[in-house]
Amino acid sequence: MTEIPANNPELNTDSNKATLKTIYIIRHGETDLNRRGIVQGRGMNTDLNEFGKLQSDAFHQAYQHVPFDKIYTSTLKRTHQTVQKFIDSGIAWEQFPGLDELAWGIYEGKDSTEETKSAFRNMTHNWSQGDLHHKFEQGESPLEVKERQLIVIQHLLQNTEDRNVLICMHGRALRLFLCLLTNIPLTEMDKFPHLNTTLYKVIYDGISFRIDDFNNTDHLKYLLANKK
């Protein structure tokens, strides 16, 4: 168990001190662009590929017993498809633009070349050094994503009746979201590794959040062992 206690001053938690929540946060399943190493971002509304559908099925099989009160996803269909079986079971579902992936601007959908890899390395290095306002042309900065994610977190806290929540979102956005929940600087976002359908289980005790399950991929063991 990895615990990261937090009390983020940017989150208004005073009115929610009696509310306990368990939040299951997963990345969406694999898409063809994921397999090819091509960045998707907020502007690419792609579908799961066949392996992504198997990942979705594996996660559902492992966690269908959890009595989820609500499902949150981004507005992009790869997140909807990943948790579709939970949605089809009748669990209430809301879409939030705040959970969309960071927009990578002019690099979205471009082939993975040495030039694009270098651009991304430079950008993420800048972020780790504190230059969180940096972004690609037509893209978003981590600070801009933060602002839309804080809206989702406040909504999550204000809905006190939702005790078990399933959130499906995207890789870079997931890293930023976990930083906000656990009050870790955004410059340290890369502390949170992920694969497609990775699970982070987060406990909210009414005051702060802690990570109870860190980068759990147990449901993928068979698939990863047999992936071609």
PyMOL commands that set and color helices and strands:
alter all, ss='L'
color gray80, all
select helices_A, chain A and resi 14-16+32-35+50-63+77-82+84-88+97-99+105-107+114-128+142-158+171-182+186-191+218-225
alter helices_A, ss='H'
color red, helices_A
select strands_A, chain A and resi 21-27+70-73+92-95+164-169+199-204+209-216
alter strands_A, ss='S'
color yellow, strands_A
deselect
rebuild
show_as cartoon
